[in-house]
Amino acid sequence: MDHLKKILRYFAQLILYPYKFLYGYYCIFIPSKNIKIVSPTFKQLNAARYAISNIQIKKWAEIFNDLNFKENDLIIDVGGNLGYTSLQYYYATRTTARIMTFEPYIPNIKYIERNLSSTNIEIITLGLGDKNEKISIGFPEYTEEISNNDDKNNTGRVSMINLSERVLSEKQSSCLVFKLDDLSKIFDIEKLFFIKVDIEGFETNFLKGADNLINSQRPILYMEINPTTLSNPKDDITFIKDFFENKNYNFYAYNKLIKSKINDEFKRTDLFFIPSEIDISSDSKLKKFTFE
């Protein structure tokens, strides 16, 4: 089945490539959402198609229901990329959430603006970290080892750490980074329900800069923890674990019960960090995760 999917994706890319050749980007129309998605790579286009598929929208609607989402609650998407996770949450909440997406990488901005143009999702072209500063953003060193050219150019991989010297000039830009704590009044951050964080190794920096807001509003966080993107995987994962344990948060994963040691064998994991005062039903597909 996996082999068949690869073949189908290959032919789909061939069919769509003439558009990429003419206009410089891939494009697909999603009839069920009456929306056009544009993307610099086929891999990201396919990820977007899957993210806003009916099965994924239903999954996230169930998750938000389990987490007690209420109309007009605020969702913040940190690392908006091309906007498809924001679209996922937009449809999963039946367009009743206030959604803010932060995306600092300049080449992504034209795509995210077009992909979200038919919605009321707020786009903020800033990065979030532990300092208010101007820093570089680009492709990290590990991407040099990716053989597939389309995947190598996947702008979802851009990072603010471990940047590749080889691609500094052509694919690096600068961005402004702020602490979320310092932006809370400027952007009227109230009724904060959920924060998705996928910023390629910069997660600990974000947490340090959002500490006060997390303490005061106690949102749910959903984070990708990927040792490949972290500067010091063991130290960074330990920091994340201690950060949330000290705030009396519990750890959950979707549809599986997981235990994992913080060592060199730790695998990429998407985790929910949920305040202990929120009761998760035993019927929920969110299952407890334990760091050993």
TIBA-194166 format. One record per residue (C-alpha): x, y, z; residue in one letter. Coordinates in pm, 1 decimal, m for minus. Layout:
N
<east X north Y up Z residuo A>
...
***
This chain:
292
<east 0.0 north 0.0 up 0.0 residuo M>
<east 282.7 north 243.1 up 84.9 residuo D>
<east 446.6 north 162.2 up m248.2 residuo H>
<east 120.3 north 235.2 up m431.8 residuo L>
<east 86.5 north 568.8 up m252.3 residuo K>
<east 438.0 north 665.0 up m358.6 residuo K>
<east 354.4 north 582.2 up m719.8 residuo I>
<east 31.8 north 785.1 up m706.6 residuo L>
<east 213.7 north 1082.3 up m550.4 residuo R>
<east 480.7 north 1060.0 up m819.9 residuo Y>
<east 222.6 north 1077.8 up m1100.0 residuo F>
<east 32.3 north 1355.0 up m922.1 residuo A>
<east 352.8 north 1557.4 up m904.6 residuo Q>
<east 415.4 north 1499.5 up m1275.9 residuo L>
<east 65.1 north 1621.8 up m1359.5 residuo I>
<east 103.1 north 1935.3 up m1147.6 residuo L>
<east 461.5 north 2016.1 up m1245.4 residuo Y>
<east 376.6 north 2219.0 up m1563.6 residuo P>
<east 197.8 north 2471.6 up m1338.8 residuo Y>
<east 506.5 north 2484.9 up m1116.9 residuo K>
<east 724.7 north 2534.9 up m1425.7 residuo F>
<east 510.8 north 2822.2 up m1555.9 residuo L>
<east 432.3 north 3005.1 up m1232.8 residuo Y>
<east 705.1 north 2898.1 up m990.9 residuo G>
<east 478.2 north 2718.2 up m745.0 residuo Y>
<east 239.9 north 2425.0 up m715.7 residuo Y>
<east m134.1 north 2483.6 up m692.8 residuo C>
<east m437.2 north 2268.9 up m618.3 residuo I>
<east m806.9 north 2346.3 up m578.8 residuo F>
<east m994.6 north 2175.8 up m292.1 residuo I>
<east m1361.4 north 2159.5 up m404.3 residuo P>
<east m1500.1 north 2055.5 up m64.8 residuo S>
<east m1356.8 north 2373.1 up 92.4 residuo K>
<east m1383.5 north 2593.6 up m217.3 residuo N>
<east m1024.1 north 2696.7 up m159.6 residuo I>
<east m705.2 north 2711.7 up m366.3 residuo K>
<east m376.7 north 2606.3 up m202.2 residuo I>
<east m40.2 north 2726.1 up m333.9 residuo V>
<east 296.8 north 2586.4 up m230.2 residuo S>
<east 665.6 north 2606.6 up m327.5 residuo P>
<east 705.2 north 2226.3 up m306.1 residuo T>
<east 491.9 north 1924.7 up m387.2 residuo F>
<east 560.8 north 1776.4 up m42.8 residuo K>
<east 406.1 north 2077.7 up 129.8 residuo Q>
<east 115.3 north 2082.2 up m116.1 residuo L>
<east 40.5 north 1719.6 up m33.1 residuo N>
<east 69.9 north 1793.1 up 339.5 residuo A>
<east m178.3 north 2078.1 up 302.1 residuo A>
<east m423.5 north 1859.7 up 110.1 residuo R>
<east m408.6 north 1599.4 up 385.4 residuo Y>
<east m429.1 north 1854.0 up 669.0 residuo A>
<east m762.7 north 1990.6 up 549.0 residuo I>
<east m906.6 north 1657.5 up 438.7 residuo S>
<east m1238.2 north 1559.4 up 594.6 residuo N>
<east m1076.9 north 1286.8 up 803.1 residuo I>
<east m829.7 north 1531.3 up 959.3 residuo Q>
<east m1092.7 north 1799.2 up 1016.3 residuo I>
<east m1310.0 north 1542.7 up 1195.0 residuo K>
<east m1013.7 north 1426.2 up 1404.3 residuo K>
<east m933.1 north 1778.2 up 1521.8 residuo W>
<east m1298.0 north 1862.3 up 1582.6 residuo A>
<east m1310.5 north 1563.6 up 1820.1 residuo E>
<east m987.0 north 1670.0 up 1989.0 residuo I>
<east m1108.3 north 2025.1 up 2043.7 residuo F>
<east m1437.3 north 1892.6 up 2178.7 residuo N>
<east m1246.2 north 1670.6 up 2425.0 residuo D>
<east m1044.7 north 1976.2 up 2530.9 residuo L>
<east m1360.5 north 2184.6 up 2592.1 residuo N>
<east m1319.4 north 2437.9 up 2312.9 residuo F>
<east m1568.8 north 2725.5 up 2329.9 residuo K>
<east m1676.1 north 2970.6 up 2062.6 residuo E>
<east m1436.5 north 3267.3 up 2023.5 residuo N>
<east m1156.2 north 3092.5 up 2211.2 residuo D>
<east m814.0 north 3192.6 up 2082.0 residuo L>
<east m587.0 north 2948.9 up 1897.5 residuo I>
<east m227.8 north 3053.0 up 1822.9 residuo I>
<east m35.5 north 2874.0 up 1548.1 residuo D>
<east 337.3 north 2924.9 up 1610.1 residuo V>
<east 522.6 north 2832.4 up 1293.2 residuo G>
<east 240.2 north 2888.8 up 1047.0 residuo G>
<east 444.7 north 2784.7 up 740.2 residuo N>
<east 197.7 north 2796.6 up 447.2 residuo L>
<east m111.5 north 2819.6 up 667.9 residuo G>
<east m254.3 north 2470.8 up 637.9 residuo Y>
<east m255.8 north 2390.3 up 1010.3 residuo T>
<east m436.9 north 2718.3 up 1072.6 residuo S>
<east m688.8 north 2616.9 up 805.5 residuo L>
<east m723.2 north 2280.1 up 976.6 residuo Q>
<east m815.8 north 2447.4 up 1305.2 residuo Y>
<east m1037.8 north 2698.5 up 1124.4 residuo Y>
<east m1252.8 north 2423.8 up 976.5 residuo Y>
<east m1236.4 north 2198.1 up 1283.6 residuo A>
<east m1385.7 north 2475.9 up 1500.0 residuo T>
<east m1643.6 north 2552.7 up 1229.5 residuo R>
<east m1485.5 north 2897.0 up 1183.1 residuo T>
<east m1588.2 north 3001.6 up 1535.9 residuo T>
<east m1236.3 north 3034.9 up 1683.5 residuo A>
<east m1015.2 north 3340.3 up 1676.4 residuo R>
<east m694.1 north 3216.1 up 1512.7 residuo I>
<east m357.0 north 3390.5 up 1498.8 residuo M>
<east m69.2 north 3246.4 up 1298.5 residuo T>
<east 293.1 north 3355.4 up 1339.3 residuo F>
<east 521.2 north 3299.9 up 1038.8 residuo E>
<east 853.9 north 3489.0 up 1012.9 residuo P>
<east 1016.0 north 3336.9 up 702.1 residuo Y>
<east 981.3 north 3592.4 up 421.2 residuo I>
<east 954.4 north 3341.5 up 130.1 residuo P>
<east 655.9 north 3179.3 up 304.9 residuo N>
<east 458.8 north 3500.2 up 348.4 residuo I>
<east 320.2 north 3522.3 up m7.2 residuo K>
<east 194.5 north 3164.2 up 19.1 residuo Y>
<east 33.5 north 3192.6 up 362.0 residuo I>
<east m137.2 north 3519.6 up 265.7 residuo E>
<east m289.6 north 3361.2 up m44.9 residuo R>
<east m387.6 north 3038.7 up 129.9 residuo N>
<east m565.4 north 3221.6 up 413.1 residuo L>
<east m711.7 north 3506.6 up 206.9 residuo S>
<east m1067.8 north 3374.2 up 225.5 residuo S>
<east m1063.2 north 3347.4 up 606.4 residuo T>
<east m1044.5 north 3583.1 up 904.0 residuo N>
<east m726.2 north 3419.0 up 1035.1 residuo I>
<east m480.3 north 3682.2 up 1158.5 residuo E>
<east m131.5 north 3658.0 up 1004.4 residuo I>
<east 159.3 north 3800.3 up 1206.1 residuo I>
<east 492.1 north 3800.5 up 1023.3 residuo T>
<east 705.3 north 3771.4 up 1336.5 residuo L>
<east 894.4 north 3491.4 up 1506.8 residuo G>
<east 848.7 north 3403.5 up 1872.9 residuo L>
<east 1135.5 north 3333.5 up 2110.8 residuo G>
<east 1294.8 north 3428.6 up 2442.1 residuo D>
<east 1433.9 north 3767.7 up 2332.6 residuo K>
<east 1319.1 north 4065.5 up 2129.3 residuo N>
<east 1575.9 north 4065.9 up 1849.8 residuo E>
<east 1654.1 north 4040.0 up 1480.2 residuo K>
<east 1803.3 north 3703.1 up 1382.5 residuo I>
<east 1869.1 north 3484.4 up 1079.5 residuo S>
<east 1631.6 north 3214.8 up 958.8 residuo I>
<east 1697.8 north 2953.3 up 693.0 residuo G>
<east 1761.2 north 2588.8 up 617.9 residuo F>
<east 1945.7 north 2396.9 up 893.2 residuo P>
<east 2252.2 north 2179.3 up 838.8 residuo E>
<east 2071.8 north 1844.5 up 842.0 residuo Y>
<east 1880.6 north 1935.7 up 523.8 residuo T>
<east 2205.7 north 1908.3 up 325.8 residuo E>
<east 2178.1 north 1530.3 up 362.9 residuo E>
<east 1830.1 north 1512.2 up 201.6 residuo I>
<east 1863.8 north 1365.0 up m147.1 residuo S>
<east 1516.4 north 1447.5 up m282.2 residuo N>
<east 1531.7 north 1802.0 up m418.7 residuo N>
<east 1163.6 north 1876.4 up m355.3 residuo D>
<east 1195.1 north 1767.6 up 6.8 residuo D>
<east 1526.1 north 1953.3 up 47.6 residuo K>
<east 1346.3 north 2276.5 up m47.5 residuo N>
<east 1055.4 north 2217.5 up 190.8 residuo N>
<east 1026.7 north 2553.4 up 368.4 residuo T>
<east 860.5 north 2380.7 up 662.2 residuo G>
<east 1214.6 north 2281.5 up 760.1 residuo R>
<east 1351.7 north 2634.5 up 801.5 residuo V>
<east 1488.6 north 2711.8 up 1145.2 residuo S>
<east 1649.6 north 2983.2 up 1354.6 residuo M>
<east 1923.8 north 2750.4 up 1481.8 residuo I>
<east 2193.8 north 2526.7 up 1330.5 residuo N>
<east 2179.9 north 2707.1 up 996.3 residuo L>
<east 2365.4 north 2559.9 up 700.0 residuo S>
<east 2665.7 north 2760.9 up 583.1 residuo E>
<east 2619.5 north 2625.9 up 229.3 residuo R>
<east 2279.4 north 2783.2 up 174.0 residuo V>
<east 2325.2 north 3098.6 up 380.1 residuo L>
<east 2329.4 north 3342.6 up 89.1 residuo S>
<east 2050.5 north 3204.9 up m129.2 residuo E>
<east 1790.3 north 3076.0 up 115.4 residuo K>
<east 1850.2 north 3264.7 up 437.0 residuo Q>
<east 1667.5 north 3576.3 up 546.6 residuo S>
<east 1641.6 north 3775.6 up 865.3 residuo S>
<east 1335.4 north 3802.9 up 1085.6 residuo C>
<east 1213.7 north 3986.8 up 1391.0 residuo L>
<east 1158.1 north 3771.6 up 1698.2 residuo V>
<east 961.1 north 3876.8 up 2006.3 residuo F>
<east 860.5 north 3721.9 up 2335.4 residuo K>
<east 492.4 north 3631.5 up 2325.9 residuo L>
<east 463.8 north 3776.5 up 2677.3 residuo D>
<east 555.0 north 4117.6 up 2536.3 residuo D>
<east 293.3 north 4093.6 up 2260.4 residuo L>
<east m5.2 north 3991.3 up 2472.2 residuo S>
<east m143.1 north 4343.1 up 2515.5 residuo K>
<east m56.9 north 4457.8 up 2163.6 residuo I>
<east m252.9 north 4172.0 up 2006.3 residuo F>
<east m518.4 north 4148.0 up 2278.1 residuo D>
<east m436.0 north 3788.7 up 2369.1 residuo I>
<east m732.6 north 3682.4 up 2581.5 residuo E>
<east m930.8 north 3358.2 up 2611.2 residuo K>
<east m616.4 north 3172.8 up 2506.0 residuo L>
<east m724.6 north 2813.4 up 2455.4 residuo F>
<east m461.5 north 2638.1 up 2243.6 residuo F>
<east m108.9 north 2695.9 up 2111.3 residuo I>
<east 45.7 north 2481.9 up 1838.7 residuo K>
<east 425.5 north 2503.2 up 1830.5 residuo V>
<east 627.2 north 2368.9 up 1537.8 residuo D>
<east 938.7 north 2583.9 up 1499.3 residuo I>
<east 1215.9 north 2340.2 up 1415.9 residuo E>
<east 1425.7 north 2333.3 up 1733.1 residuo G>
<east 1333.2 north 2677.6 up 1870.3 residuo F>
<east 1067.3 north 2537.6 up 2106.1 residuo E>
<east 1253.7 north 2598.4 up 2432.2 residuo T>
<east 1318.2 north 2959.4 up 2330.0 residuo N>
<east 946.9 north 3006.5 up 2266.1 residuo F>
<east 850.2 north 2860.8 up 2604.3 residuo L>
<east 1087.4 north 3092.3 up 2790.6 residuo K>
<east 934.4 north 3392.3 up 2613.2 residuo G>
<east 574.8 north 3281.6 up 2679.9 residuo A>
<east 622.0 north 3180.8 up 3042.9 residuo D>
<east 403.4 north 3451.5 up 3199.7 residuo N>
<east 121.1 north 3402.3 up 2950.6 residuo L>
<east 120.9 north 3026.6 up 3003.5 residuo I>
<east 115.1 north 3079.4 up 3381.8 residuo N>
<east m172.8 north 3327.1 up 3371.7 residuo S>
<east m398.1 north 3175.9 up 3102.1 residuo Q>
<east m295.6 north 2808.0 up 3119.6 residuo R>
<east m359.0 north 2717.7 up 2755.6 residuo P>
<east m320.3 north 2371.6 up 2608.0 residuo I>
<east m3.5 north 2336.6 up 2399.6 residuo L>
<east 61.6 north 2099.7 up 2112.5 residuo Y>
<east 427.1 north 2066.1 up 2018.7 residuo M>
<east 646.6 north 1870.5 up 1784.2 residuo E>
<east 952.6 north 1737.6 up 1967.6 residuo I>
<east 1206.3 north 1628.7 up 1707.8 residuo N>
<east 1562.8 north 1547.3 up 1821.1 residuo P>
<east 1690.5 north 1606.7 up 1466.5 residuo T>
<east 1607.4 north 1977.1 up 1488.7 residuo T>
<east 1724.4 north 2040.3 up 1846.6 residuo L>
<east 2068.2 north 2180.0 up 1933.2 residuo S>
<east 2102.3 north 1964.1 up 2244.9 residuo N>
<east 1822.8 north 1703.2 up 2228.9 residuo P>
<east 1862.0 north 1552.3 up 2577.0 residuo K>
<east 1890.9 north 1890.9 up 2752.3 residuo D>
<east 1613.5 north 2051.6 up 2546.3 residuo D>
<east 1367.5 north 1763.9 up 2597.9 residuo I>
<east 1446.5 north 1760.1 up 2969.9 residuo T>
<east 1381.0 north 2135.7 up 2981.7 residuo F>
<east 1041.2 north 2091.4 up 2811.4 residuo I>
<east 947.3 north 1809.1 up 3049.0 residuo K>
<east 1046.2 north 2007.5 up 3360.1 residuo D>
<east 886.2 north 2328.7 up 3229.7 residuo F>
<east 542.3 north 2169.4 up 3211.8 residuo F>
<east 574.0 north 1944.2 up 3516.2 residuo E>
<east 655.1 north 2250.2 up 3728.3 residuo N>
<east 335.0 north 2412.7 up 3601.6 residuo K>
<east 127.8 north 2104.3 up 3685.9 residuo N>
<east 59.4 north 2002.4 up 3326.7 residuo Y>
<east 0.5 north 1646.2 up 3206.3 residuo N>
<east 137.9 north 1494.9 up 2885.3 residuo F>
<east m76.4 north 1328.1 up 2619.2 residuo Y>
<east m33.4 north 1175.6 up 2273.6 residuo A>
<east m304.6 north 1106.4 up 2017.9 residuo Y>
<east m450.9 north 756.8 up 2001.1 residuo N>
<east m160.7 north 577.5 up 2166.1 residuo K>
<east m15.9 north 515.2 up 2510.6 residuo L>
<east 351.1 north 603.6 up 2504.6 residuo I>
<east 648.7 north 586.7 up 2734.8 residuo K>
<east 983.7 north 716.2 up 2624.2 residuo S>
<east 1321.9 north 765.5 up 2780.7 residuo K>
<east 1504.0 north 1092.3 up 2725.7 residuo I>
<east 1808.2 north 950.9 up 2551.0 residuo N>
<east 1965.1 north 913.6 up 2207.2 residuo D>
<east 1683.3 north 682.1 up 2097.9 residuo E>
<east 1403.1 north 934.4 up 2159.0 residuo F>
<east 1188.5 north 948.2 up 1844.2 residuo K>
<east 1007.9 north 1245.6 up 1689.7 residuo R>
<east 685.6 north 1287.8 up 1886.8 residuo T>
<east 386.9 north 1524.1 up 1876.2 residuo D>
<east 263.5 north 1587.9 up 2228.2 residuo L>
<east m23.7 north 1767.4 up 2398.0 residuo F>
<east 60.0 north 1951.6 up 2719.8 residuo F>
<east m265.3 north 1987.1 up 2911.6 residuo I>
<east m328.1 north 2164.0 up 3245.6 residuo P>
<east m409.4 north 1911.3 up 3516.6 residuo S>
<east m740.4 north 2084.0 up 3594.1 residuo E>
<east m875.1 north 1975.9 up 3253.2 residuo I>
<east m1034.4 north 1632.7 up 3273.9 residuo D>
<east m972.6 north 1409.7 up 2975.2 residuo I>
<east m1238.1 north 1143.1 up 2933.6 residuo S>
<east m1128.6 north 780.8 up 2927.1 residuo S>
<east m1314.4 north 757.9 up 2593.9 residuo D>
<east m1091.0 north 1022.1 up 2440.3 residuo S>
<east m824.0 north 924.1 up 2189.1 residuo K>
<east m581.7 north 1142.4 up 2382.7 residuo L>
<east m373.4 north 903.4 up 2590.9 residuo K>
<east m124.7 north 970.9 up 2869.5 residuo K>
<east 239.9 north 1003.2 up 2773.0 residuo F>
<east 519.1 north 938.5 up 3021.8 residuo T>
<east 879.2 north 1055.4 up 3015.2 residuo F>
<east 1096.0 north 792.7 up 3182.4 residuo E>
***
